[in-house]
Amino acid sequence: MGASALMLSGETGDHSDFSSSEEDELNGTELTQTIQGTQGVLHIKDLIGRGAFGSVYRATWKGLPAAVKVIEHDDEETHASFSPLSTGASLRSFSGTPLAAHGSDAFSPPSLDILDYSQEGQPCRVQTCIVTSSLAATRGSQAMLEAAVSSAVCHPNIVQTYDYQVVDMFKSATVLRTEANRETRIIMEFCDAGSLDEAIQHGKFHGGVTEGLRHMRVILRAVCLTLLDIASAMTHLHSMRIVHKDLKPKNVLLSSCPEDPRGFTAKVSDFGLSQLQPDKTPSTGATPAAAAEPAGTVAYMAPEMLCYGSCSPACDVYAFGVLVWELYMGEPLYEQLSKVQIMFGVMSQDLRPQFPPSTPAWLADLACQCWAANPAARPSFANVRSTLLTRL
């Protein structure tokens, strides 16, 4: 998609997504649903957020606090009988054979060998059933892609997906909303300390200094520890050839951790726009960047994504550079600019944020490397992580 077509989709002055995975303001709607299954009981409680592609409910699952993302869709290709919550089916099997869902119409996506890590931290080969991004042309298949990707990932700095199910609304007695024929429900770890976006807004990284002077009193260790959490999560995702495509403070959740000096651990979340990258080509050993419809949040989108829809792990690194600036400065980037202005500036004028002179040179340099115009010049997250570790 060209730049002119992009601009037509972004005529407003806010920073909403092209394909939004972003939750809206908290909504106090109360409800209680109980879903019985062979794997336990899911209690769905109050609505805590709603966005363009899903609603998030507070819940308990097997007695644990949980969050449930509900994605509505009408797609015929996503079968309601594929329900890991009630069947015990899993996306992955360490034996090398994907476990099949029960039922005559079980959804059976292609499998792919990827590296994962055992609880001892050692790499091991895992065969994973996963939906490729080329299949995610409809909301139902996008929902399945999100469920598949999030279920396949296990890392302390990534929000854990416990299970998921597809529900046929005409057969289910536990209808949450009635606008669609089906719901995909993704059951996730509940992060009790809110989002990184909220923490930035509340000045948790700036010691309660007045708005205009926040950057003068940065709690640098807290900033670095949080960036390290995110870089560790992204290193793991990229090792699995998953590009997040929507890395931003609203998609980083915080979980209380009394042992941590910050009082929390940061965890990357929301795989609604994620894309699986192809393996390295035999001839060159290079991983080709995939072309796709531009999707994400404009202020965090790399120039190659804005211009050509080109997606690679370097796009996530670019977004991380923007996140570095926001964490250090304690404010949203380009708050006074419209989406059209941001796109034009990034694509045509090499628009990038500026750090104040008091910023540690190494941190400013790291961010500048991350948002380099040439994707090949950006560091990997493994390198970013190493840089951060040397500063702690």
Long-range contacts (C-beta under 8 A, 24 or more apart in sequence): 1-293, 1-294, 1-309, 2-307, 3-306, 3-307, 3-343, 3-344, 3-347, 6-294, 6-306, 6-343, 7-340, 7-343, 7-344, 10-298, 10-338, 10-339, 10-340, 10-343, 11-338, 11-339, 11-340, 12-338, 12-339, 13-338, 13-339, 14-339, 15-297, 15-298, 15-299, 15-332, 15-334, 15-339, 15-342, 16-297, 16-339, 17-52, 17-246, 17-273, 17-295, 17-296, 17-297, 17-298, 18-293, 18-294, 18-295, 18-296, 18-298, 19-52, 19-53, 19-272, 19-273, 19-293, 19-295, 19-296, 20-51, 20-52, 20-53, 21-51, 21-52, 21-53, 21-54, 21-246, 21-251, 21-270, 21-272, 21-273, 22-51, 22-52, 22-250, 22-251, 22-297, 23-49, 23-50, 23-51, 23-56, 23-250, 24-49, 24-50, 24-51, 25-49, 31-57, 31-176, 33-174, 33-176, 34-174, 35-85, 35-165, 35-174, 37-83, 37-85, 37-86, 37-165, 38-86, 38-87, 38-88, 39-84, 39-85, 39-86, 39-88, 39-163, 42-66, 42-68, 42-85, 42-187, 44-68, 44-174, 44-176, 53-139, 53-142, 53-272, 54-143, 54-272, 55-176, 55-177, 57-176, 58-190, 59-187, 59-190, 61-162, 61-163, 61-187, 62-162, 64-162, 64-190, 65-190, 65-192, 66-162, 66-187, 66-188, 66-189, 66-190, 67-187, 67-188, 67-189, 67-190, 67-191, 68-185, 68-186, 68-187, 68-188, 69-185, 69-186, 69-188, 70-176, 70-177, 70-183, 70-184, 70-185, 71-139, 71-142, 71-143, 71-146, 71-183, 71-184, 71-185, 71-186, 72-139, 72-177, 72-179, 72-180, 72-182, 72-183, 73-138, 73-139, 73-140, 73-143, 73-180, 73-181, 73-182, 73-183, 73-184, 74-139, 74-140, 74-180, 74-181, 74-182, 75-138, 75-139, 75-140, 75-141, 75-182, 77-138, 77-140, 77-141, 78-107, 78-140, 78-141, 78-143, 78-144, 78-166, 78-182, 78-184, 79-103, 79-105, 79-106, 79-107, 79-166, 80-166, 80-167, 80-168, 80-171, 80-182, 81-105, 81-106, 81-166, 82-106, 82-107, 82-165, 82-166, 83-165, 83-166, 83-167, 84-151, 84-163, 84-164, 84-165, 85-163, 85-164, 85-165, 85-185, 85-187, 86-165, 90-151, 91-128, 91-129, 91-130, 91-148, 91-151, 91-152, 92-116, 92-126, 92-127, 92-128, 92-129, 92-151, 92-152, 93-126, 93-127, 94-124, 94-126, 96-125, 96-127, 97-127, 98-127, 98-128, 98-129, 107-144, 107-166, 109-135, 109-144, 109-148, 112-276, 114-152, 114-240, 114-241, 115-239, 115-240, 116-152, 116-154, 116-240, 117-154, 117-155, 117-236, 126-152, 128-152, 130-276, 132-276, 133-274, 133-275, 133-276, 133-290, 133-292, 140-182, 140-184, 142-272, 143-184, 143-186, 144-184, 145-271, 145-274, 146-184, 146-186, 146-271, 146-272, 146-274, 147-184, 147-186, 149-242, 149-271, 149-274, 149-276, 150-186, 150-188, 150-271, 152-240, 153-236, 153-237, 153-240, 153-242, 153-271, 155-232, 155-233, 155-236, 156-232, 156-265, 156-267, 157-229, 157-230, 157-232, 157-233, 157-236, 157-265, 157-266, 157-267, 157-268, 158-233, 158-236, 158-237, 158-267, 158-268, 158-269, 159-188, 159-189, 159-191, 159-253, 159-267, 159-268, 159-269, 160-188, 160-189, 161-186, 161-187, 161-188, 161-189, 162-187, 162-188, 162-189, 163-187, 188-269, 189-255, 189-267, 191-253, 191-254, 191-255, 191-267, 191-269, 192-255, 192-256, 193-253, 193-254, 193-255, 193-256, 193-263, 193-264, 194-253, 194-254, 195-249, 195-250, 195-251, 195-252, 195-253, 195-254, 196-226, 196-249, 196-250, 196-252, 196-253, 196-254, 196-266, 196-327, 197-248, 197-249, 197-250, 197-252, 199-254, 199-264, 200-249, 200-326, 200-327, 200-330, 200-331, 203-330, 204-262, 205-327, 205-328, 205-330, 206-330, 214-329, 214-330, 214-331, 215-328, 215-329, 215-330, 215-356, 215-358, 215-359, 216-358, 218-328, 218-330, 220-360, 221-261, 221-392, 222-261, 222-262, 223-327, 223-328, 224-388, 224-391, 224-392, 225-260, 225-261, 225-262, 225-392, 226-262, 226-266, 226-327, 227-320, 227-323, 227-324, 227-327, 227-384, 227-388, 228-385, 228-388, 228-389, 228-392, 229-265, 229-266, 229-267, 230-266, 230-268, 230-320, 230-323, 231-320, 231-381, 231-384, 231-385, 231-388, 232-385, 233-266, 233-267, 233-268, 234-268, 234-316, 234-317, 234-320, 234-381, 235-380, 235-381, 235-382, 235-385, 237-268, 237-316, 238-313, 238-316, 238-380, 238-381, 241-276, 241-277, 241-278, 241-279, 241-287, 242-271, 242-274, 242-275, 242-276, 242-277, 243-274, 243-275, 243-276, 243-277, 243-311, 243-312, 243-313, 243-315, 243-316, 244-268, 244-271, 244-273, 244-274, 244-316, 244-319, 245-273, 245-274, 245-275, 245-295, 245-296, 245-311, 245-315, 245-316, 246-270, 246-272, 246-273, 246-274, 246-295, 246-296, 246-297, 246-300, 246-319, 247-300, 247-316, 247-319, 247-320, 247-323, 248-297, 248-299, 248-300, 248-319, 248-322, 248-323, 249-323, 249-326, 249-327, 252-323, 275-311, 277-311, 277-312, 277-313, 287-312, 287-313, 289-314, 289-375, 298-339, 298-342, 298-343, 299-332, 299-333, 299-334, 299-342, 301-346, 302-371, 302-375, 303-346, 303-347, 303-373, 304-375, 306-343, 306-346, 306-347, 307-347, 310-375, 312-375, 313-380, 313-381, 314-375, 314-376, 314-378, 315-375, 316-381, 317-370, 317-378, 317-379, 317-380, 317-381, 317-384, 318-370, 318-371, 318-375, 318-378, 320-370, 320-381, 320-384, 321-366, 321-367, 321-368, 321-369, 321-370, 321-371, 321-378, 322-353, 322-367, 322-371, 324-363, 324-366, 324-367, 324-370, 325-353, 325-355, 325-367, 328-355, 328-359, 328-363, 329-353, 329-355, 329-356, 362-387, 362-391, 363-391
